[in-house]
Amino acid sequence: MQEIYTVIFLVLLGGSMGSFASMLIYRLPSNDQQLTIWGPRSFCPACKTKLGIWQMIPFVSFLILKGKCGSCDAKINISYLINEIAMAAMLLFLVGSLGANNVFAWVIFLLALILYVQALMDLDSLLLSQPLSMILVVCGLGLNIGLELFTIPLDAVLGLIFGYGLLFAVNLLHKMIRGVNGIGSGDFLLLGGIGSIFGASSIGPILLLASSITLMIYFLQKNSRSLELPLGFGLGLGAILYCVTYVSILT
């Protein structure tokens, strides 16, 4: 019985973090100066009615309201539910693999949350949060230099340099040939942050995953007006997949 309660708790906690991720994805790229991560309270994007406490319970509120706003009946974007499911699944996987008392599991979950937010934000708005990428860099260097949690200190530093430098060099070459930037500077820092966490040896596999994911997005939207591609989406998801593989090998 206690295991059932633990699973329910983890699902609700993961879902709540998924709701938090949705809030960041929606608010961080916004030009509205009054819309910050600190306030106002969550509201319906259509009618601006603030949500009640029970309406912010993950999964339950979406299902009870049948995917509609309780005030104006506007359709709620399915991405909110997907984000809740994704974060709940990630937390269940990590705790199931490493144990609830393993600090490593919770550290990975928080890093995965940041990567997920960056990925979905780039997919939605073609923007990346520099502060979130800097958090990845600080965490990567701090955890590896101080604790060698993922790799040795030198590898973490080289991962930061190679991750940032590789995309910077590719973009520089593209600009010399075509006269315009081919890769956004936010992608440099994101890959640098990922490299600082998993080390220089992770750059190749993650970049390969990222390129494959980004190309898939290209073929899915090639008839759209914009040919700008969300490389950050590929980098974020690629890093999460790398992380899942890393944990699977450990266990």
C-alpha positions, -999 to 999 in steps of 0.1 A, spaced: 0 0 0 29 24 8 43 18 -27 10 29 -42 10 61 -21 46 67 -31 38 64 -68 8 87 -64 30 113 -47 57 111 -74 31 114 -102 15 144 -86 49 160 -78 62 153 -113 29 166 -128 33 198 -107 68 203 -120 53 198 -155 29 226 -148 58 247 -136 76 239 -168 45 250 -188 45 283 -170 82 289 -178 77 279 -214 48 304 -217 62 333 -197 99 335 -202 97 344 -240 68 368 -233 73 406 -240 47 414 -214 67 432 -186 40 424 -160 41 387 -168 70 372 -147 77 338 -132 68 353 -98 33 365 -108 5 370 -115 -11 337 -106 -19 312 -134 -48 323 -156 -67 313 -187 -49 328 -218 -83 333 -234 -104 351 -208 -76 360 -183 -96 345 -154 -72 334 -126 -73 297 -118 -85 284 -85 -63 261 -64 -81 229 -75 -78 239 -112 -40 238 -108 -39 202 -96 -20 183 -124 -40 158 -146 -71 160 -125 -82 195 -135 -76 189 -172 -97 157 -171 -125 171 -150 -128 202 -171 -125 180 -203 -97 202 -216 -116 234 -214 -114 266 -193 -139 264 -164 -149 301 -170 -151 306 -207 -150 270 -221 -120 279 -243 -100 249 -253 -69 243 -231 -38 235 -251 -30 198 -249 7 207 -244 0 215 -207 -11 179 -201 18 165 -222 43 185 -201 27 171 -169 29 136 -182 65 140 -194 78 153 -161 58 127 -141 72 99 -163 108 113 -159 105 114 -121 90 79 -119 118 66 -141 146 82 -121 132 73 -87 125 38 -99 160 34 -113 181 51 -86 158 52 -55 139 80 -38 167 85 -13 194 90 -40 202 127 -43 216 119 -78 181 111 -90 167 145 -79 197 164 -93 192 147 -127 154 154 -125 160 192 -120 186 193 -148 162 174 -171 134 199 -162 156 228 -173 166 210 -205 129 202 -212 119 238 -207 146 250 -230 137 225 -257 99 233 -257 105 270 -255 127 269 -286 102 247 -304 74 272 -295 91 305 -299 126 299 -314 140 315 -282 162 301 -255 167 314 -219 202 325 -213 197 324 -175 186 288 -177 216 279 -198 239 296 -173 223 275 -145 233 244 -165 268 257 -168 271 266 -131 256 232 -121 277 213 -145 310 228 -133 300 229 -97 288 193 -95 317 179 -115 345 200 -100 332 197 -65 318 162 -65 327 146 -98 290 136 -100 289 130 -138 326 132 -149 360 145 -138 366 183 -136 388 185 -167 362 167 -188 335 191 -175 356 222 -185 365 207 -219 328 198 -224 319 235 -219 346 247 -242 340 221 -270 302 225 -267 302 262 -270 332 264 -293 320 238 -319 287 256 -326 304 290 -325 329 278 -351 303 263 -374 282 295 -372 313 316 -379 321 295 -410 285 298 -421 285 336 -417 318 339 -437 303 319 -466 267 332 -466 270 365 -447 243 356 -421 242 337 -389 232 300 -393 230 291 -356 217 312 -328 241 322 -300 217 307 -274 225 273 -289 262 278 -282 256 283 -245 230 255 -242 254 229 -257 282 244 -236 261 238 -205 252 203 -216 289 196 -221 298 209 -187 274 184 -172 282 153 -191 317 160 -204 334 164 -237 327 129 -248 289 136 -247 291 163 -273 292 140 -303 263 117 -294 241 146 -282 248 167 -313 240 137 -335 207 132 -317 200 169 -318 206 170 -356 184 140 -362 155 155 -341 159 190 -358 159 174 -393 127 156 -384 111 189 -374 123 204 -407 106 176 -427 74 180 -407 72 218 -412 91 223 -445 60 238 -461 57 265 -435 67 301 -441 98 300 -418 128 278 -424 143 287 -390 148 255 -371 147 249 -334 182 234 -328 177 240 -291 147 217 -292 170 189 -306 198 197 -281 174 197 -251 157 164 -261 190 149 -272 205 156 -238 175 142 -220 177 110 -241 215 108 -234 207 112 -197 181 85 -197 206 61 -214 233 71 -189 210 62 -160 199 30 -176 236 19 -180 243 28 -143 215 6 -132 
